[in-house]
Amino acid sequence: MKVESYKIKGWDEGVIGVLIKENEEWVLIGDISSDYHVDGYALLRKSKIKKRSTKDWENQVALVLSLQKYEPSLRKGFKFGSLESMLKWIQKEYGIFAFQDKIEESMEVGTMEDITDKVLGLNFLMTDGRYDDDYIYDYKVNQIRKVSFGTHYLNALDLLQAHHAE
C-alpha cells in the first residue's frame, strides 16, 4: 500500500491518499480526509499536481492503515477515460460527485447535466439534498483539479436527495 501527499497548483492545503491507480492524466486515490481515516475516493488531475511525495508521515499512515487491514473497496467497472465517461460511471455507481477547481475552499456537488471539452454543466445539489432547479451551473473543465465521490458526506446528500425525490 502506498500513501502519497499531493500539492495542488494554486491551493494552500495538500491532499493525502492511498494510491489506487493512475494513468497519464489522472491519479485515483482513497481520500484521507483526516489522520488515518480514508473517506471515499478522489480523482486528481495530474496536470494540476505540483508535487507528490511519500515521507515519514505518509509511511506512518500506510502502516496504520495496514494494521487496520484497510482495503480499497472501489466498485467494479472503473476505467480511466474521458472526464465525461468517468463522471457517468461515478453517477451510475455512487449517485453524485463533488469537484474542486482553482478555488480550493469551494466544493461543487451534484450530477452532470452535460459536458463538452470546455464546459461541465452541473445540476447543483444544495446542502439540504435538493437540486437548484432554476439553473444549470457551468464550470470550465480544464480548471477541475479534484473529483470526489463515495464519501460519507456525499453519500448522506445522495440519501437526502433520494428522500426528497420520493
Kinemage of the C-alpha trace (Angstrom):
@kinemage 1
@onewidth
@group {chain A} dominant
@subgroup {mainchain}
@vectorlist {calphas} color= white
{ca met a 1} P 0.000 0.000 0.000
{ca lys a 2} L 1.340 3.398 -0.954
{ca val a 3} L 0.170 6.612 0.701
{ca glu a 4} L 1.110 9.864 -1.008
{ca ser a 5} L 0.736 13.592 -0.376
{ca tyr a 6} L -0.145 15.849 -3.286
{ca lys a 7} L 0.482 19.569 -3.544
{ca ile a 8} L -2.132 21.003 -5.908
{ca lys a 9} L -1.359 24.082 -8.019
{ca gly a 10} L -2.996 27.177 -6.540
{ca trp a 11} L -4.037 25.509 -3.281
{ca asp a 12} L -2.561 26.087 0.169
{ca glu a 13} L -3.548 22.728 1.659
{ca gly a 14} L -2.350 19.408 0.298
{ca val a 15} L -4.284 16.236 -0.395
{ca ile a 16} L -3.279 12.867 1.043
{ca gly a 17} L -4.483 9.486 -0.127
{ca val a 18} L -3.918 5.823 -0.764
{ca leu a 19} L -2.750 5.381 -4.334
{ca ile a 20} L -5.139 3.012 -6.103
{ca lys a 21} L -4.141 3.508 -9.727
{ca glu a 22} L -3.186 6.144 -12.245
{ca asn a 23} L -2.837 6.874 -15.930
{ca glu a 24} L -1.236 9.718 -17.889
{ca glu a 25} L -3.946 12.242 -16.913
{ca trp a 26} L -5.396 11.209 -13.540
{ca val a 27} L -4.478 9.694 -10.172
{ca leu a 28} L -7.179 7.714 -8.323
{ca ile a 29} L -6.782 7.686 -4.549
{ca gly a 30} L -8.611 6.582 -1.438
{ca asp a 31} L -9.058 10.075 0.022
{ca ile a 32} L -7.678 10.513 3.532
{ca ser a 33} L -9.779 13.345 4.921
{ca ser a 34} L -8.277 13.212 8.404
{ca asp a 35} L -5.491 11.305 10.132
{ca tyr a 36} L -5.713 7.586 9.403
{ca his a 37} L -9.261 7.792 8.003
{ca val a 38} L -9.988 7.008 4.357
{ca asp a 39} L -13.266 8.595 3.270
{ca gly a 40} L -14.304 7.832 -0.281
{ca tyr a 41} L -12.295 8.364 -3.412
{ca ala a 42} L -10.785 11.192 -5.401
{ca leu a 43} L -9.526 11.656 -8.908
{ca leu a 44} L -6.686 14.171 -9.088
{ca arg a 45} L -5.805 15.770 -12.423
{ca lys a 46} L -2.085 15.174 -12.913
{ca ser a 47} L -1.528 18.449 -14.776
{ca lys a 48} L -2.682 20.274 -11.611
{ca ile a 49} L -0.375 18.356 -9.254
{ca lys a 50} L 2.635 20.489 -8.385
{ca lys a 51} L 4.366 17.854 -6.245
{ca arg a 52} L 3.733 14.379 -4.908
{ca ser a 53} L 5.675 12.712 -2.134
{ca thr a 54} L 5.890 9.864 0.339
{ca lys a 55} L 7.838 10.645 3.504
{ca asp a 56} L 7.756 9.599 7.169
{ca trp a 57} L 4.193 10.789 7.812
{ca glu a 58} L 2.748 9.040 4.735
{ca asn a 59} L 4.639 5.840 5.664
{ca gln a 60} L 3.184 6.000 9.167
{ca val a 61} L -0.332 6.443 7.760
{ca ala a 62} L 0.258 3.455 5.446
{ca leu a 63} L 1.401 1.381 8.442
{ca val a 64} L -1.711 2.276 10.468
{ca leu a 65} L -3.998 1.506 7.532
{ca ser a 66} L -2.230 -1.852 7.052
{ca leu a 67} L -2.652 -2.644 10.747
{ca gln a 68} L -6.342 -1.771 10.360
{ca lys a 69} L -6.417 -4.138 7.351
{ca tyr a 70} L -7.691 -1.354 5.094
{ca glu a 71} L -8.523 -2.469 1.564
{ca pro a 72} L -9.909 -0.075 -1.061
{ca ser a 73} L -13.423 -1.205 -1.984
{ca leu a 74} L -13.960 0.727 -5.192
{ca arg a 75} L -16.918 -0.715 -7.063
{ca lys a 76} L -16.084 -2.816 -10.103
{ca gly a 77} L -16.012 -1.324 -13.535
{ca phe a 78} L -13.992 1.837 -13.055
{ca lys a 79} L -11.853 2.687 -16.073
{ca phe a 80} L -9.851 5.762 -16.838
{ca gly a 81} L -11.195 7.596 -19.842
{ca ser a 82} L -12.601 10.977 -20.693
{ca leu a 83} L -13.866 13.097 -17.825
{ca glu a 84} L -17.370 12.530 -19.198
{ca ser a 85} L -17.067 8.724 -19.132
{ca met a 86} L -15.609 8.727 -15.613
{ca leu a 87} L -18.347 11.065 -14.301
{ca lys a 88} L -21.025 8.881 -15.916
{ca trp a 89} L -19.577 5.832 -14.156
{ca ile a 90} L -19.396 7.704 -10.834
{ca gln a 91} L -23.028 8.843 -11.155
{ca lys a 92} L -24.185 5.329 -12.022
{ca glu a 93} L -22.302 3.733 -9.128
{ca tyr a 94} L -22.330 6.456 -6.446
{ca gly a 95} L -25.146 8.843 -7.420
{ca ile a 96} L -23.436 12.202 -7.057
{ca phe a 97} L -19.945 13.644 -7.122
{ca ala a 98} L -18.150 16.770 -5.991
{ca phe a 99} L -15.329 18.644 -7.593
{ca gln a 100} L -12.942 21.413 -6.771
{ca asp a 101} L -11.332 23.778 -9.233
{ca lys a 102} L -8.836 26.571 -8.698
{ca ile a 103} L -10.875 27.822 -5.723
{ca glu a 104} L -9.695 25.410 -3.039
{ca glu a 105} L -12.362 26.336 -0.487
{ca ser a 106} L -15.266 25.681 -2.846
{ca met a 107} L -16.620 22.174 -3.438
{ca glu a 108} L -19.337 21.900 -6.078
{ca val a 109} L -21.732 18.962 -5.606
{ca gly a 110} L -24.257 17.455 -7.970
{ca thr a 111} L -24.730 15.486 -11.152
{ca met a 112} L -23.602 16.109 -14.686
{ca glu a 113} L -26.230 17.667 -16.928
{ca asp a 114} L -23.947 17.902 -19.945
{ca ile a 115} L -20.290 18.265 -20.791
{ca thr a 116} L -18.128 19.422 -23.678
{ca asp a 117} L -14.355 19.507 -23.860
{ca lys a 118} L -14.537 23.002 -22.350
{ca val a 119} L -17.588 23.201 -20.040
{ca leu a 120} L -19.261 20.952 -17.453
{ca gly a 121} L -22.942 21.705 -16.859
{ca leu a 122} L -23.765 20.755 -13.266
{ca asn a 123} L -27.121 20.062 -11.642
{ca phe a 124} L -26.119 21.717 -8.375
{ca leu a 125} L -27.132 19.831 -5.220
{ca met a 126} L -27.629 22.080 -2.224
{ca thr a 127} L -26.720 21.096 1.340
{ca asp a 128} L -30.348 20.192 2.134
{ca gly a 129} L -30.291 17.499 -0.554
{ca arg a 130} L -32.409 19.449 -3.051
{ca tyr a 131} L -31.328 20.385 -6.544
{ca asp a 132} L -31.285 24.023 -7.585
{ca asp a 133} L -33.924 23.597 -10.300
{ca asp a 134} L -33.623 27.178 -11.507
{ca tyr a 135} L -30.234 26.936 -13.122
{ca ile a 136} L -27.566 24.624 -14.583
{ca tyr a 137} L -24.168 25.794 -13.370
{ca asp a 138} L -21.315 25.836 -15.905
{ca tyr a 139} L -17.695 25.192 -14.943
{ca lys a 140} L -14.511 25.175 -17.003
{ca val a 141} L -13.402 21.572 -17.429
{ca asn a 142} L -9.707 22.452 -17.596
{ca gln a 143} L -9.904 24.112 -14.152
{ca ile a 144} L -11.099 20.953 -12.354
{ca arg a 145} L -8.373 19.686 -10.043
{ca lys a 146} L -10.147 17.094 -7.882
{ca val a 147} L -13.278 14.956 -8.296
{ca ser a 148} L -14.552 13.305 -5.092
{ca phe a 149} L -17.079 10.500 -4.744
{ca gly a 150} L -18.259 7.871 -2.294
{ca thr a 151} L -17.538 9.982 0.806
{ca his a 152} L -19.749 9.871 3.899
{ca tyr a 153} L -20.841 13.462 3.234
{ca leu a 154} L -21.714 12.850 -0.421
{ca asn a 155} L -23.496 9.590 0.435
{ca ala a 156} L -25.582 11.478 3.021
{ca leu a 157} L -26.503 14.177 0.492
{ca asp a 158} L -27.424 11.487 -2.027
{ca leu a 159} L -29.736 9.868 0.553
{ca leu a 160} L -31.348 13.242 1.271
{ca gln a 161} L -31.770 13.853 -2.448
{ca ala a 162} L -33.446 10.456 -2.923
{ca his a 163} L -35.734 11.168 0.035
{ca his a 164} L -36.838 14.498 -1.446
{ca ala a 165} L -37.406 12.887 -4.845
{ca glu a 166} L -39.988 10.431 -3.437
